[in-house]
Amino acid sequence: MSEYAIRKSDGKDIYISSCEDMSCLRYEDRNKVIPSNKNFNIESCQNLYWRLPVPNEDNILPGDYTGCPYYKKDAKYSFYIITHQCGLNNDPEEFKGIIDVPGSFQLVKETLGLILSVKYYHGFKLNENNDDVNFGWNGKSDALCLMGVKNEENEMKILYGCVSCNKMWSCPYQEIQHLITNQEMNKRLFKLCSEY
């Protein structure tokens, strides 16, 4: 279900969420809007996924965000890369359990009508080759990055996930802080989680 709100600064009606995904609103900006649905109390709702507080979006009003803060299209090469503000140190030793929960994606060759569904191990390992299919990297890049924050009952948690299949996990800030590569983002998430 989509949720809309009135932005207090100018009275504009804005889109803020779809179900628990509040990716159009930062947690710290929740008091800058009035939900259009009177039954939706934004202050008391829990387990919502909020937009990351990335520094280059500080001057954007709630509801005016465009795209994803955690990846962008590289103009030179025309593929998506993780933004430096949302990068994680993708150390395989730190993410051992993630390999056991693969995502999946589909490869499509429209001219043949061929669809290939492939398990995806979030950039940590390749699938097994067989007589019909061979797997390999063509410019391997990190797949896991920061994706948002989640306000649980007693704790603000960090959302991180795979930019390829969009599978997400949550964890306490203390468990992931040493993997956050951007110091400004690390400070912002520490503040947000410690003040919750």
C-alpha positions, 0 to 999 in steps of 0.5 A, a space after each residue: 500500500 502506498 503512503 503519501 504525506 503533506 510536506 510541512 515546509 510548503 504543503 506539497 503532497 508527496 509520496 513517502 512509502 510503499 508498505 514498509 519501504 520508506 525509501 523516499 523519507 529519511 528517519 530524521 525527517 519524519 517530523 517534517 511531514 504529516 501523513 495523508 492517511 490519518 491512521 498512519 502514525 509515522 512516529 509510532 510505526 516500527 520495522 520500517 526501512 528508511 532512506 540512508 542519510 547520504 551527505 550529498 542529499 542533505 539539501 533535498 526535501 523529503 519526497 524530492 529524492 530520485 533514484 537509489 542513494 546506494 548505486 548509480 550508473 557510471 556514465 563512462 562505462 554504462 553499468 551500475 556502481 556502488 556509491 562511495 558513501 554506501 560502500 562496505 568492505 566486502 571481506 568474504 570472511 565477514 559475510 560467510 553466512 550470506 553465501 548460504 542464502 543465495 539470491 537469483 536473477 534472470 538472463 534473457 535473450 529476447 531474440 531466442 525467447 530464452 530465459 535463464 534463471 541463475 542462483 547468485 552468491 552476492 559476488 562471493 563465489 561462482 556457480 558450478 560449471 557444467 556441460 551447458 553453462 560456464 561461469 566467470 567474472 567480467 570485471 568483478 565488483 563488490 555487490 554488498 552495500 549499505 541500503 538503509 536503516 530499520 527502526 525496530 522496537 528497541 534498536 535502530 538497525 543498519 540495512 545492507 544488501 546485494 545491489 544485484 538481487 536486492 536481497 537485504 539483511 539487517 544488523 546492529 550498527 556495532 556489527 557492521 561499523 568496521 566495514 563501512 568505508 566512508 567515515 562521514 556515513 559511519 559517523 551519521 549512522 553511529 549518531 542515528 543508532 545511538 540516539 534512537 
